[in-house]
Each structure stands twice: as C-alpha cells, then as structure tokens.
Amino acid sequence: MSSSEFWLTTDRLALRRFGPNDQNWLTSLYADLEVTRYLGGTKTPAQVEEMMASRILRYYEDHPGLGIWMTLERATGDRIGFHLLNNIHGESTIQVGFALHQAAWGRGFATEMGRALVAYAFRDLRLARLAGTANLENLASQHVLQKIGLRRRGERVFTHPAYASQGPMAFFERDRFDWLEQAYPAASSGRS
C-alpha cells in the first residue's frame, strides 16, 4: 500500500478509509469475544455488512472529515484495528474511539492515534467539542481517553439500541478552546 492512501499518520501508525475488501477482516474482528466485550458484543457477518454499508462506507460521503478508519502499523502494513471520529448513535455529539486486535493491545497504539485524531478534530475540523465513552468496567479505554486529552464528565446512559444494553457508560468530553489553551499556551495567552 502506498503512503498516499493514508490520510493521517503518526510515527508508528496510519489511517486509511475502509473499502469493500476489508469486510472479511472486520467480520473477524467482530467475531472475537474479547475484542467486542466492550463494543456491544460480537456481530454476525450480516450485521457487519450492514455496519460497513451504513456506518462506514456511506458515512464518509454523508459526513466529510468524519468516519471509521482502518488503523495500520506503518512498519508492517498490518491491519491492527480501527479509530473513529463519528457521531454517537442517535446524537449529534462527535466522539473519538478505537478498537484494536488483541495482538495490538498494550503497545500504546490507541493512545498514539487517538491523540492525532483529537488534534485533527480541533485544529483541522475546528469541532467545538469532542466526546468519548467507555464501559464502566473498561478501565483501559477510560485511561486512554484521559491520556488523549479528554476529561471524565461522569456517567451517561444512551437510549439508542447500540448502547442501551450496556447501561451507564463513563463519559468524557473536551472543549476545543480548553484543548487549544493547553496544547498551545503561548499562542492563547493573548486571547481576550
């Protein structure tokens, strides 16, 4: 794969759009009980096909700049998971999120690309606010959301069927200007 297919890169990772040829890979990811434990559970091939059509491929066109992207390790070209910037189901709130194959856990990949996506959301897209959610038991993902710059804002219950069975979720948020002040303190000190 050429580097021109990547739209966002970090030292070790790259993001690219999903394509129809990625459906089998995504089906295998959603068949893994451990990976999907905090993603609402496993999905059937038909459910993954529907997700690919509506929540991934069509979403790129309907919501420019947002989406769910394949995360690849740059050194090997291996597909290791996905990262996302999209609306929380049933809401206008934009969230940052991720899911990785078990082999990629514990290597800092979620944090590395998550930080790049937060910067993209605030600097390039100029989003006013960004959110993140994690199951209350999923302390690892909560920790990542904090490391990428989001702040815990308590718990929220989401009524959309994609989340309803999960009960209350840890809710994280960050305001663009607050993030900019921390990221660029000298530039924002003169702002009135």
C-alpha positions, -999 to +999 in steps of 0.1 A: +000+000+000+013+034-009+016+061+017-007+083-005-036+061+007-030+072+043-048+104+053-034+106+088-001+092+101+019+090+134+053+076+140+041+040+140+006+041+126-015+052+096-052+056+089-070+049+057-106+045+046-122+011+048-130-004+015-153-033+005-122-057+006-120-050+044-153-066+052-139-101+060-112-085+082-139-065+101-161-096+104-132-115+120-126-086+144-163-086+154-162-123+159-136-120+187-153-122+221-125-104+239-123-075+214-160-070+213-167-074+251-170-036+254-182-030+218-217-043+224-207-079+217-200-100+186-217-093+153-228-117+127-215-114+091-248-098+081-246-072+109-210-064+099-222-060+063-249-035+074-223-016+095-199-014+066-226+000+043-243+025+067-219+033+094-186+032+075-187+035+036-218+057+033-208+077+064-176+090+046-198+107+020-226+119+043-202+134+069-170+147+052-140+146+075-155+121+099-157+083+098-143+050+110-108+043+095-086+012+093-056+015+116-024+000+101+010-004+116+033+015+092+063-008+096+045-039+085+013-027+068-007-050+091-043-040+099-044-038+137-078-022+143-098+010+137-100+045+150-130+067+146-144+102+148-182+100+143-214+109+160-226+089+189-256+068+176-288+088+178-270+121+188-252+149+172-222+147+196-190+137+179-169+110+196-134+097+193-129+060+197-109+029+188-109-009+187-077-030+183-069-067+177-057-083+209-022-086+194-020-048+193-031-043+229-007-028+254+016-012+228+003+024+231-014+023+196-049+035+208-033+065+226-009+074+198-035+076+171-062+089+195-040+119+202-036+126+165-074+123+159-081+148+188-056+172+172-072+167+138-108+173+153-098+205+170-073+220+146-085+209+112-122+203+116-125+230+143-150+210+162-163+229+193-164+198+215-153+162+214-166+133+235-156+097+243-174+068+260-163+036+276-180+009+296-176+014+333-156-018+336-133-009+308-107+009+327-080+006+300-101+025+275-111+051+301-074+056+308-067+060+270-095+086+267-078+106+295-044+103+280-055+116+247-068+148+264-105+141+272-118+147+307-142+125+327-176+141+330-194+114+350-217+088+335-243+088+308-270+064+297-276+062+260-310+051+248-300+041+213-302+003+208-264+002+200-257+013+237-289+006+257-279-029+268-246-016+282-262+006+309-244+037+322-212+045+305-182+066+315-185+099+296-155+120+286-155+154+269-132+182+259-139+217+247-118+229+217-106+262+233-097+244+265-076+219+245-060+247+224-050+266+256-033+235+269-018+225+236-005+260+227-003+280+259+018+308+245-005+314+215-036+315+235-023+337+264-030+369+244-066+358+237-092+380+254 
